[in-house]
Amino acid sequence: MNETTLQTQVADIVTAVPQTADLFRKLRIDYCCGGKISLQEAALGRNLDPMQVLTNVLEIEQAQVAYAANNLQSHDEAELIEYIQSKYHAHLREELAQLPPYVTKLARVHGGHSPHLLRVQELFEALRQELLEHTAEEEEVVFPLVLQYVTNPVQETSVKLLPYLLNLEEEHDKAGHILKELRDITHDFMPPDDACGTYRLVYHRLSLLEKETFEHIHLENHVLFDQVRAIMPA
């Protein structure tokens, strides 16, 4: 990528150097749904020193930890889709099937004296439904259309595909807002000092779910969808 500056878009930084996603997640800078803004604007929006954030980004870029193996910009659309399905969709379905009983137990046992856990349960269920429907639509309708279009980029397919891409991005925004509220009401997924094992387990797995979902959204919004749009007529 070109030299990163304060004017480089956050999404472009993560696309070029995926390891920076961990920094942005820690700083609560949105790199997926709201990633099309400059690093400076994103830092100021979080009341952070833009130059310090830039310094941190440049340190990660220089380290280039396993970057070459994770550079997905060089993948074509079929490879990206296969990667998304195998790395994110399969694990997501598994986690969304296994986690609900723990979230329900946490809300039932501790919700009486910690009402925010009832909201955690509501948000998780909304996120679960959103993501399951979303991934099913991608695999059954959108991804086949993408592959059809990149193989034979005719206008008819383009007209059919574009509304799906716009709708998926709106759904990504919705999932992102749910995850942001989950992070807010759980105080960055930090359980109380006296939290039981289930409490800690749920918060830890919600944190991992957030991380993987943001990576998943970023890869679709700013790599796969951008590559498809690049070959669409203006």
Secondary structure as UniProt FT lines:
FT   TURN            6..7
FT   HELIX           10..16
FT   TURN            18..19
FT   HELIX           20..27
FT   TURN            33..34
FT   HELIX           39..45
FT   TURN            46..47
FT   HELIX           50..63
FT   TURN            65..66
FT   HELIX           67..70
FT   HELIX           72..74
FT   HELIX           77..83
FT   HELIX           84..89
FT   HELIX           90..98
FT   HELIX           100..110
FT   TURN            111..113
FT   HELIX           116..137
FT   HELIX           138..142
FT   HELIX           143..151
FT   HELIX           155..185
FT   TURN            186..189
FT   TURN            193..194
FT   HELIX           197..219
FT   HELIX           220..224
FT   HELIX           225..230
//
